[in-house]
Amino acid sequence: MDTPSLKAYSPQQILDMILPDPVVRVSACGHEIELKATERYWYPVEVKRCNTRGKMLHWIRHLSEKNWVTTDHIRQFIDCCTKVHGKKVDPYLVNNC
């Protein structure tokens, strides 16, 4: 059996294999950032309510009080806010948002 070497994969493909599934996304309309709360429910946060550092910090604090929020939620939420509002972020994280 022929096993492919890591050289056969791009850096993006390797990251996709080892990093967790996205738990934060931008809604189809683009007006909300959604956090996966359950398999069927995504918790919405209006983009305009997290468009400054202060507002984003408020939401991070609020979300961190939820019993279903993990460190992945917080990390991906920060990255999505940053992407939506035009700041530079790691390309892998942008692709997940």
N, C-alpha and C positions, 0 to 999 in steps of 0.2 A: 504494500500500500504506500502510495506516495504522499508524504506529509508536507504541506507547504511551510516554508520558513517564514519568519517574521518579515523578511525582506519583501515578501509577496504582498504585504499589507501596507497601506498608507498610514501615516500617523493618525489621521482621523478615524480610520477603521479600527485601529488598535484601541483608541480611546472609547469608541462605541462599544467595544467588547468588554472593557473593564469598568467603565463608569456606570452609575445607576441610571435607570430610566428617568426621563424628565418628570418632575412633580409640579412644575410651574410652566405655564404657557401664556401666550397672548391670545385673547379671544379672536374669533374669526372676524369680528367687526373692527378689531384693533383698539377698542375703547376700554378694555379691561385686561388686567393681568389676573389669571386664574391659578389657584393652588389646589392641587388634588387632595381632597379631604377624605373621600372614600372612592371605591371603584366607580361609582356612578355620579358623584357630586364633586364639582369644582367650585371652590370658594372664590367669588369675584372681588376684585379691588379695582375701582375706577382709576384709570391711568392718570387723570388730572388730580387725583387725591394723593399721588406719590411723586409729584414732579419737582420736588426740592429735597435737599438733604434732610431738612427738618421733618418734612412730611414722611419721607421714606423711613427715617428713624422712628417716628411715631408708629408706622405700620409694622416695622420689625418688632417693636416692643409689644404691640397689640397681638400680632401673630404668634409671638413666642409664648404667649399665655394660653394658646389653644393646645389641648392635649394631643392632637393629631399632627401637629407641626414638628418636623424634624430639622436637623441642621441642613439637610439637603434642600428643604423648602426655603429656609432663610437664605442660603447661598444662591440658589437659583432665582429667588425673588429679587435679591439685590442685583443680580446680573441682568434680569429682564428689565427692571426699572432703568438700569443704566443704558441698556440697549434702546429701549423705547424713547428715552430722552436724549439720545445722541452722543453718549460718552463712549470712549473706547473700552472694550472688554476683551477677554480671551475669546478667540474665534470659536472654539468648541462650545463655549457656553452660549454664545449668540445663536449657534445652530440649534440648540435645545429650546430656545425661547420662541 
